[in-house]
Amino acid sequence: MFSSRSSSPSLASKTAAATTALAALPVERFAHAAGDDTIKIAMVGCGGRGTGACVQAMNTPGPTRLVAVCDVDDEQIAKSLSSIRAQHHDKVDVPPDRQFTGFE
């Protein structure tokens, strides 16, 4: 016959112990990225929706940078980058080796 009581600590006591251990850790160590806090954006799909979402992300306060793009059409990549650079020229860092085309 199985007993409903267990000799192991209960879930509540395990949770309390874990919470206490986490509370002792310094928040600033986990709340921020070390060094550079720039949010790096990689855009997959350079059509209107992808380009618009990228621009919205770059409009947010704080440092952001577009670092890579991918689309099945290289002409769409060029069009999208041109549009984004017109609004955020200082936040676009996408050299040709980070412009991916095709389905691979």
Secondary structure, DSSP 8 states (H G I E B T S, - for coil): ---S--SS--HHHHHHHHHHHHHTS-HHHHHS-SS---EEEEEE--SHHHHHHHHHHHHSSS-EEEEEEEES-HHHHHHHHHHHHHHHGGGB---GGGEEES--
